[in-house]
Amino acid sequence: MRKLQKTIALSILVALGLVGCTSPQISGQSSTQISAPVAKVIDRPMYLRGDFSLWDAEEIYQLQPQGDGTYSVRARFMSPGKVHEFKIADGSWSQGYNCGYRFHSVLKLGQPQAADCHTIYNYFSFIPDKKGWFRITFDYREPKKPMVLIQRD
């Protein structure tokens, strides 16, 4: 009877989420551990390339790894109301590393936008409301679903 009570109590705690990652092993079965997905590392330099850099891969616009599968760079946009177009790409516009918009071209502050790294002409657009520094973040934690985010820096 006492064993049944312990089993019921443990079942209730598991259902309520009050038991951590450890659980008793069931006889004859091994336990498995759930781990966080490992972030994909981009194996080459990536750049913010746009009308402000004459579409060149300039060192000042090289994205820097943030250690969690995201990469970022700062850019200064000095013309409020002007449409700035850009992509995130390697130095050679390589297939799979030539990232533009997937669904919508216009980026808005603080709103992540899906990217497609197999595009040729899908440039992101951004229209700053005032001049200043902005941080562009490329989220590559899910390589099949990369995202781009722009924020005031």
Sequence and secondary structure as in RCSB ss.txt:
>XXXX:A:sequence
MRKLQKTIALSILVALGLVGCTSPQISGQSSTQISAPVAKVIDRPMYLRGDFSLWDAEEIYQLQPQGDGTYSVRA
RFMSPGKVHEFKIADGSWSQGYNCGYRFHSVLKLGQPQAADCHTIYNYFSFIPDKKGWFRITFDYREPKKPMVLI
QRD
>XXXX:A:secstr
 HHHHHHHHHHHHHHHT S S     TT              SS  EEEEGGGTT   GGGB EE SSSEEEEEE
EE  TT  EEEEEE TT  TTSEEEESS  EEBTTB EEEETB SS  EEE  SS EEEEEEEE SSTTS EEEE
EE 
